[in-house]
Every structure is written in structure tokens, then in C-alpha cells.
Amino acid sequence: MTHHITYHLTQNSIELKQIKSLQAQHQKNAVPKNLWASHGFVTAEYTLQFLEEMHLQNPAVIAKHQDKVVGYALVADRTSVGKHPLLDDLFYQIDLLEYNGHSLATVNYTVVGQLCVGHTYSGQGVAQNLYKHYQHCYAARFPYCITDVDRNNPRSLKTHLRAGFQRLHTISYGGASWDIVLWDWHST
């Protein structure tokens, strides 16, 4: 079933509450382990207050079917540092790396704080379109889009590589291994 889906930046608290609801439904501990490979999952859990703070700095990219948020990509930059331990650690790990001979600590990049697509809308290109809209809205401010992908989530890694990300490094934290992936918006 193909749905008519539109892509926007978050505009109000109703959309942020829908993001929070979608996030809760797709938490790693809410998805049976035997479905991780086929359904994917999200790891970080954000409070509504933190989502509102992120929104004020960098509105999230959302996919909507009618009035319902069915997918999202959270947008983080260094203004998010110091507000969530997982994001803090990710920024720290990224800043230790180099890309094209330059320290990423000296670059104003954006981090995908989380990407999620509702299971009902999976396989319809929603994640790819979220990333296209993300690039459209933020490439003028940031040369790179970076995130990490849990190695237990192969569906997510495929999605990111298909969008244009490339593996940059592998790290371990929180009892898992993660691929740090980077999308160079100025080379595409």
C-alpha cells in the first residue's frame, strides 16, 4: 500500500508529541530481538522537553501521512552538547576523527540525532525522502551530515549507505558496536 506522504520541518508541539510516540514504539527494548534485522529500532530515548529544545535550534525533518507523523529525522548540532549523554558521546567520538585530512572537531557538521520510520510505512522510500529533505533544508549550513548506526541494525546501515553516507569509523559504547557514517553534502 502506497500512502501520500509529505515532508516538512517540525512546526508545533503536536508533531513533537507524535515523534515521541513513534520513538517509544520503536525503542530497541520494545522491538523483539528477532525483528531487529527486518524492522530496525531506535536506541536513544529523548524527553519531550529535549525534543522541544532541539526543535528550537534545528527543527526535525518529518514525514506525514494526513495529520500523522509517520517518520522523522532529528537534527542536532553542537548546541545539543551537554543535554543528552548519548549525543554528547557521539559528538565527542566524531570530534576525534578526521575526514579528507581535516579534524572534524573544526567543522560545523550536523548529526542525525535519530531516524525512525513507522513499521506500516517501511519499504516505501520514506527514509530516503526524509534524508533528501534533510539535505535540502540543512546543506547550506552544514557540509557534512553524520550519525552512528548500531551494528545490530543492518536495515538502518543499508538505509544510510543508500542515502549517500559512507562508513568512517567503528566505535563501541553502551554495550554495542556502532558504525559512524558521514554524508559529504558538498561532494554530491
MIKOL-714587 format. One record per residue (C-alpha): residue number from 1; residue in three letters; x, y, z. Coordinates in steps of 0.001 Angstrom, whole numbers, plus 524288, in hexadecimal, padded with zeros to 5 digits. Example, Ala and Ser with C-alpha at 12.3 -4.5 7.8 and 13.67 -1.06 7.14 Angstrom:
% residues 2
site i:1&aa:ALA&xx:8300C&yy:7EE6C&zz:81E78
site i:2&aa:SER&xx:83566&yy:7FBDC&zz:81BE4
END
This chain:
% residues 188
site i:1&aa:MET&xx:80000&yy:80000&zz:80000
site i:2&aa:THR&xx:805B4&yy:80D1E&zz:7FC04
site i:3&aa:HIS&xx:801E4&yy:818FD&zz:80402
site i:4&aa:HIS&xx:80256&yy:82747&zz:80024
site i:5&aa:ILE&xx:80D1B&yy:82C1D&zz:8090B
site i:6&aa:THR&xx:811F7&yy:83A11&zz:80A56
site i:7&aa:TYR&xx:81EE5&yy:83EC6&zz:81006
site i:8&aa:HIS&xx:8208B&yy:84AB0&zz:818AF
site i:9&aa:LEU&xx:82803&yy:85069&zz:8240F
site i:10&aa:THR&xx:82137&yy:84F5D&zz:83136
site i:11&aa:GLN&xx:81876&yy:85AE6&zz:83406
site i:12&aa:ASN&xx:8115D&yy:8583B&zz:840CC
site i:13&aa:SER&xx:8107B&yy:8508E&zz:84D6F
site i:14&aa:ILE&xx:8066B&yy:84722&zz:847C0
site i:15&aa:GLU&xx:8108A&yy:8424E&zz:83DF8
site i:16&aa:LEU&xx:81ADB&yy:8413F&zz:848AB
site i:17&aa:LYS&xx:8117A&yy:8390C&zz:850E3
site i:18&aa:GLN&xx:80F38&yy:8303F&zz:8451F
site i:19&aa:ILE&xx:81DFE&yy:82ECD&zz:8438B
site i:20&aa:LYS&xx:81EF0&yy:82AEC&zz:851D5
site i:21&aa:SER&xx:8141A&yy:820DF&zz:84FFF
site i:22&aa:LEU&xx:81A78&yy:81B19&zz:843D7
site i:23&aa:GLN&xx:82778&yy:81AAB&zz:84AFC
site i:24&aa:ALA&xx:82173&yy:8131B&zz:85659
site i:25&aa:GLN&xx:81B6C&yy:80911&zz:84D16
site i:26&aa:HIS&xx:82888&yy:8068C&zz:8466F
site i:27&aa:GLN&xx:831A4&yy:80616&zz:85233
site i:28&aa:LYS&xx:83B4D&yy:7FADE&zz:851BE
site i:29&aa:ASN&xx:8354A&yy:7F500&zz:85E06
site i:30&aa:ALA&xx:82788&yy:7F60B&zz:8581A
site i:31&aa:VAL&xx:82B08&yy:7EEBE&zz:84B8C
site i:32&aa:PRO&xx:82D04&yy:7E004&zz:84CF6
site i:33&aa:LYS&xx:83B29&yy:7DC56&zz:84A40
site i:34&aa:ASN&xx:83718&yy:7D318&zz:83F43
site i:35&aa:LEU&xx:83159&yy:7DF08&zz:83819
site i:36&aa:TRP&xx:83D30&yy:7E806&zz:83968
site i:37&aa:ALA&xx:842A5&yy:7E47B&zz:82C13
site i:38&aa:SER&xx:835B5&yy:7E5C0&zz:824E5
site i:39&aa:HIS&xx:82F57&yy:7F104&zz:82C5E
site i:40&aa:GLY&xx:83AB7&yy:7F8A2&zz:831DC
site i:41&aa:PHE&xx:83A29&yy:80017&zz:83EB6
site i:42&aa:VAL&xx:83E70&yy:80C9E&zz:84568
site i:43&aa:THR&xx:84761&yy:80D29&zz:85127
site i:44&aa:ALA&xx:84739&yy:81AC2&zz:85711
site i:45&aa:GLU&xx:83B91&yy:81F20&zz:85EF2
site i:46&aa:TYR&xx:838DE&yy:82DA7&zz:85F6F
site i:47&aa:THR&xx:82FAB&yy:83512&zz:8683B
site i:48&aa:LEU&xx:82570&yy:83DD1&zz:8623C
site i:49&aa:GLN&xx:82C80&yy:8495D&zz:86855
site i:50&aa:PHE&xx:8392E&yy:845A9&zz:8617F
site i:51&aa:LEU&xx:83206&yy:843E0&zz:8548B
site i:52&aa:GLU&xx:82C77&yy:8518C&zz:85657
site i:53&aa:GLU&xx:83A23&yy:85709&zz:858FF
site i:54&aa:MET&xx:83F73&yy:8504C&zz:84CDE
site i:55&aa:HIS&xx:833FC&yy:85592&zz:844FD
site i:56&aa:LEU&xx:836F2&yy:86396&zz:8490B
site i:57&aa:GLN&xx:844EA&yy:86249&zz:84408
site i:58&aa:ASN&xx:842B8&yy:85968&zz:83847
site i:59&aa:PRO&xx:834F5&yy:854BB&zz:834F7
site i:60&aa:ALA&xx:8342C&yy:8462E&zz:8323A
site i:61&aa:VAL&xx:83116&yy:84100&zz:824B0
site i:62&aa:ILE&xx:82436&yy:839A7&zz:824D1
site i:63&aa:ALA&xx:81C38&yy:83129&zz:81BB6
site i:64&aa:LYS&xx:80D86&yy:832C2&zz:81D30
site i:65&aa:HIS&xx:8021C&yy:82AE6&zz:81820
site i:66&aa:GLN&xx:7F638&yy:8338C&zz:81993
site i:67&aa:ASP&xx:7F81E&yy:8398E&zz:82726
site i:68&aa:LYS&xx:8006B&yy:82E9D&zz:82CB9
site i:69&aa:VAL&xx:80F48&yy:82E84&zz:82E03
site i:70&aa:VAL&xx:81386&yy:8217B&zz:8282D
site i:71&aa:GLY&xx:8222B&yy:823CA&zz:827CF
site i:72&aa:TYR&xx:82C3C&yy:82D5F&zz:82CA6
site i:73&aa:ALA&xx:83A8C&yy:83127&zz:82C7B
site i:74&aa:LEU&xx:83F13&yy:838F4&zz:83841
site i:75&aa:VAL&xx:848BE&yy:843D0&zz:83555
site i:76&aa:ALA&xx:85399&yy:846A4&zz:83F16
site i:77&aa:ASP&xx:85F3F&yy:84FAE&zz:83F14
site i:78&aa:ARG&xx:868BD&yy:853D3&zz:849A5
site i:79&aa:THR&xx:85DEB&yy:85B57&zz:850AC
site i:80&aa:SER&xx:858F0&yy:84DDA&zz:854D6
site i:81&aa:VAL&xx:865A2&yy:84A7C&zz:85BDE
site i:82&aa:GLY&xx:86441&yy:8499D&zz:86A92
site i:83&aa:LYS&xx:855D4&yy:8461B&zz:86A25
site i:84&aa:HIS&xx:855A1&yy:83766&zz:86763
site i:85&aa:PRO&xx:8605C&yy:82D88&zz:86AB1
site i:86&aa:LEU&xx:85F32&yy:8256B&zz:85E3C
site i:87&aa:LEU&xx:85FD0&yy:83162&zz:85573
site i:88&aa:ASP&xx:86AF9&yy:836E7&zz:85D9D
site i:89&aa:ASP&xx:872B5&yy:82A6E&zz:85BBE
site i:90&aa:LEU&xx:86FEC&yy:82A28&zz:84D33
site i:91&aa:PHE&xx:874A6&yy:83824&zz:84B49
site i:92&aa:TYR&xx:880C3&yy:834E6&zz:8535F
site i:93&aa:GLN&xx:883AE&yy:828C8&zz:84B2C
site i:94&aa:ILE&xx:88183&yy:83003&zz:83E54
site i:95&aa:ASP&xx:88A4E&yy:83B37&zz:84272
site i:96&aa:LEU&xx:89580&yy:83173&zz:8440E
site i:97&aa:LEU&xx:89499&yy:82DBE&zz:835A9
site i:98&aa:GLU&xx:899CF&yy:83379&zz:8291D
site i:99&aa:TYR&xx:89377&yy:83429&zz:81BCF
site i:100&aa:ASN&xx:89ABB&yy:8382A&zz:80F7E
site i:101&aa:GLY&xx:8A68D&yy:83B91&zz:817D5
site i:102&aa:HIS&xx:89F29&yy:8450E&zz:820B4
site i:103&aa:SER&xx:89B85&yy:84349&zz:82EE3
site i:104&aa:LEU&xx:88CBE&yy:84282&zz:8302D
site i:105&aa:ALA&xx:88E0D&yy:84A0D&zz:83CF4
site i:106&aa:THR&xx:89076&yy:85627&zz:83486
site i:107&aa:VAL&xx:884AA&yy:8540C&zz:82BA8
site i:108&aa:ASN&xx:876AD&yy:858AD&zz:82DC4
site i:109&aa:TYR&xx:86FB6&yy:84BDE&zz:82ABC
site i:110&aa:THR&xx:86210&yy:84716&zz:82DDC
site i:111&aa:VAL&xx:85EE7&yy:83A55&zz:834AF
site i:112&aa:VAL&xx:852C6&yy:8324E&zz:8322E
site i:113&aa:GLY&xx:84E38&yy:8310A&zz:84035
site i:114&aa:GLN&xx:8454F&yy:825F1&zz:83C05
site i:115&aa:LEU&xx:83E67&yy:820DC&zz:82FF4
site i:116&aa:CYS&xx:831BD&yy:8193D&zz:8310E
site i:117&aa:VAL&xx:82722&yy:814D7&zz:827A5
site i:118&aa:GLY&xx:81AA4&yy:80E62&zz:82C66
site i:119&aa:HIS&xx:81A0A&yy:7FFE8&zz:82912
site i:120&aa:THR&xx:80D99&yy:801C3&zz:8210A
site i:121&aa:TYR&xx:814DE&yy:80B55&zz:8182F
site i:122&aa:SER&xx:82153&yy:8036C&zz:816F2
site i:123&aa:GLY&xx:825FD&yy:7FFD6&zz:8095E
site i:124&aa:GLN&xx:81F9D&yy:80B9B&zz:802CE
site i:125&aa:GLY&xx:82BB6&yy:81430&zz:801AE
site i:126&aa:VAL&xx:8281F&yy:81C83&zz:80D73
site i:127&aa:ALA&xx:835C3&yy:81C2C&zz:81371
site i:128&aa:GLN&xx:83C06&yy:81FF7&zz:80688
site i:129&aa:ASN&xx:83280&yy:82B3B&zz:804E6
site i:130&aa:LEU&xx:834BC&yy:82FA1&zz:812E5
site i:131&aa:TYR&xx:8433C&yy:83063&zz:80FE1
site i:132&aa:LYS&xx:840FA&yy:8379D&zz:80316
site i:133&aa:HIS&xx:838E6&yy:841B4&zz:80A61
site i:134&aa:TYR&xx:84312&yy:84246&zz:8154D
site i:135&aa:GLN&xx:84D82&yy:8455B&zz:80B2F
site i:136&aa:HIS&xx:844C0&yy:84F4E&zz:80462
site i:137&aa:CYS&xx:84227&yy:85685&zz:8112A
site i:138&aa:TYR&xx:84F8B&yy:855D7&zz:81789
site i:139&aa:ALA&xx:85A58&yy:85455&zz:80D59
site i:140&aa:ALA&xx:85C5C&yy:86319&zz:80C82
site i:141&aa:ARG&xx:85FFE&yy:86344&zz:81B1F
site i:142&aa:PHE&xx:86772&yy:8568A&zz:81C5D
site i:143&aa:PRO&xx:8711F&yy:85000&zz:81318
site i:144&aa:TYR&xx:86F69&yy:84288&zz:81949
site i:145&aa:CYS&xx:8646B&yy:83AAB&zz:81F10
site i:146&aa:ILE&xx:86973&yy:8307D&zz:828B5
site i:147&aa:THR&xx:86348&yy:8261F&zz:83145
site i:148&aa:ASP&xx:865CC&yy:818D4&zz:83715
site i:149&aa:VAL&xx:85F09&yy:80BFE&zz:8344E
site i:150&aa:ASP&xx:85E46&yy:8008A&zz:83DB2
site i:151&aa:ARG&xx:864A4&yy:7F4CA&zz:83720
site i:152&aa:ASN&xx:85906&yy:7ECA7&zz:83BC8
site i:153&aa:ASN&xx:85082&yy:7F4D0&zz:832B9
site i:154&aa:PRO&xx:8548B&yy:7F0D8&zz:824CE
site i:155&aa:ARG&xx:8481D&yy:7F6A2&zz:81F02
site i:156&aa:SER&xx:84C0E&yy:80411&zz:823E8
site i:157&aa:LEU&xx:859E2&yy:802E0&zz:81E9F
site i:158&aa:LYS&xx:854AB&yy:7FF42&zz:8111B
site i:159&aa:THR&xx:84B81&yy:80AF8&zz:8119C
site i:160&aa:HIS&xx:856A0&yy:8142E&zz:814F4
site i:161&aa:LEU&xx:85FE7&yy:80EE6&zz:80A98
site i:162&aa:ARG&xx:85526&yy:80FDC&zz:80068
site i:163&aa:ALA&xx:852C2&yy:81E24&zz:80418
site i:164&aa:GLY&xx:86107&yy:821A0&zz:801A8
site i:165&aa:PHE&xx:8679C&yy:81F68&zz:80EBB
site i:166&aa:GLN&xx:874A2&yy:81865&zz:80F5B
site i:167&aa:ARG&xx:87AB3&yy:810F8&zz:81AAF
site i:168&aa:LEU&xx:884D6&yy:81934&zz:8217C
site i:169&aa:HIS&xx:88822&yy:811DE&zz:82DF0
site i:170&aa:THR&xx:8833D&yy:8079D&zz:83789
site i:171&aa:ILE&xx:881F2&yy:80A0C&zz:8461A
site i:172&aa:SER&xx:87CDC&yy:802A3&zz:851E2
site i:173&aa:TYR&xx:8746A&yy:8083D&zz:85CAE
site i:174&aa:GLY&xx:86853&yy:804A6&zz:86438
site i:175&aa:GLY&xx:86B69&yy:7F640&zz:8626D
site i:176&aa:ALA&xx:86A4E&yy:7F70C&zz:8538C
site i:177&aa:SER&xx:872B7&yy:7F9B8&zz:847A8
site i:178&aa:TRP&xx:86F32&yy:8053D&zz:83F0D
site i:179&aa:ASP&xx:87318&yy:8099F&zz:83173
site i:180&aa:ILE&xx:87508&yy:81840&zz:8307A
site i:181&aa:VAL&xx:87053&yy:81C2D&zz:822F8
site i:182&aa:LEU&xx:87225&yy:8291C&zz:81BE5
site i:183&aa:TRP&xx:86B08&yy:82F27&zz:8105D
site i:184&aa:ASP&xx:87342&yy:8395C&zz:8098C
site i:185&aa:TRP&xx:86914&yy:842A4&zz:80433
site i:186&aa:HIS&xx:872DB&yy:84A7B&zz:7FC68
site i:187&aa:SER&xx:877BD&yy:83EEB&zz:7F495
site i:188&aa:THR&xx:86A61&yy:83ABA&zz:7EF85
END
